[in-house]
């Protein structure tokens, strides 16, 4: 099984602060403003040029610790949410 690669997608604008980010996403002529937590913003930063899911998990655990019983599953769930919002792409 190959390790999926997560890549942050382009946004129209972003305001990044100490507690996360606010991003403007344009899709199909529609504009949407989304608020990202520190974790969401960290995922986008780490995945700026593409990163394997396993390395993304390791980076996030290194930054924030492993709060749950299965950090890999938690990261997949977070990435899926960001993907459904159009903020990351998952290949593989």
C-alpha positions as CSV (number, residue, x, y, z in Angstrom):
1,X,0.0,0.0,0.0
2,X,1.4,3.4,-1.0
3,X,1.6,6.3,1.4
4,X,-0.9,9.0,0.2
5,X,0.7,12.4,-0.5
6,X,-1.1,15.5,1.0
7,X,-0.6,18.8,-0.7
8,X,-2.0,22.2,0.3
9,X,-4.1,23.8,-2.4
10,X,-3.9,27.5,-3.3
11,X,-6.3,29.9,-1.5
12,X,-7.2,33.4,-2.7
13,X,-6.0,35.0,0.6
14,X,-5.0,34.0,4.1
15,X,-4.5,35.7,7.4
16,X,-2.3,33.6,9.7
17,X,-2.1,34.4,13.4
18,X,-0.9,32.8,16.6
19,X,-4.2,30.8,17.0
20,X,-4.7,29.5,13.4
21,X,-5.7,31.1,10.2
22,X,-8.6,32.6,8.2
23,X,-8.6,31.7,4.5
24,X,-10.6,32.8,1.5
25,X,-11.4,30.0,-0.9
26,X,-12.8,30.6,-4.4
27,X,-14.5,27.6,-6.1
28,X,-16.8,27.7,-9.0
29,X,-17.3,31.4,-8.7
30,X,-18.3,31.1,-5.0
31,X,-16.3,32.7,-2.2
32,X,-16.0,31.1,1.2
33,X,-14.2,32.3,4.3
34,X,-13.0,29.4,6.5
35,X,-11.4,29.5,10.0
36,X,-8.6,27.0,10.6
37,X,-7.3,25.8,13.9
38,X,-3.6,25.6,14.7
39,X,-3.7,22.0,13.6
40,X,-5.4,22.8,10.3
41,X,-3.0,25.6,9.6
42,X,0.0,23.3,10.6
43,X,-1.2,20.7,8.1
44,X,-1.4,23.2,5.3
45,X,2.1,24.5,6.2
46,X,3.7,21.1,6.4
47,X,1.9,20.0,3.1
48,X,2.8,23.2,1.2
49,X,4.9,21.3,-1.4
50,X,3.4,17.8,-0.7
51,X,4.2,15.4,2.1
52,X,3.5,11.7,2.7
53,X,0.7,11.1,5.2
54,X,3.0,9.2,7.5
55,X,5.5,12.0,7.6
56,X,2.7,14.5,8.1
57,X,1.6,12.5,11.1
58,X,5.1,12.4,12.6
59,X,5.5,16.2,12.1
60,X,2.2,16.9,13.8
61,X,2.9,14.5,16.7
62,X,6.2,16.2,17.1
63,X,4.6,19.6,17.3
64,X,1.5,18.9,19.3
65,X,2.0,15.5,20.9
66,X,-0.1,12.4,20.3
67,X,-3.3,13.0,22.2
68,X,-5.4,10.1,20.9
69,X,-4.9,6.3,20.9
70,X,-4.3,6.4,17.1
71,X,-2.7,9.6,15.9
72,X,-2.5,8.3,12.3
73,X,-6.3,7.8,12.2
74,X,-6.8,11.3,13.8
75,X,-4.6,12.9,11.1
76,X,-6.4,11.1,8.3
77,X,-9.7,12.4,9.7
78,X,-8.4,16.0,9.8
79,X,-6.9,15.8,6.3
80,X,-10.3,14.4,5.0
81,X,-12.0,17.5,6.5
82,X,-9.5,19.8,4.9
83,X,-9.9,18.0,1.6
84,X,-13.7,18.3,1.6
85,X,-13.3,22.0,2.2
86,X,-10.9,22.2,-0.8
87,X,-7.9,23.2,1.3
88,X,-5.7,20.1,0.6
89,X,-5.4,17.5,-2.1
90,X,-4.7,13.8,-1.4
91,X,-3.0,11.7,-4.1
92,X,-2.4,8.0,-3.9
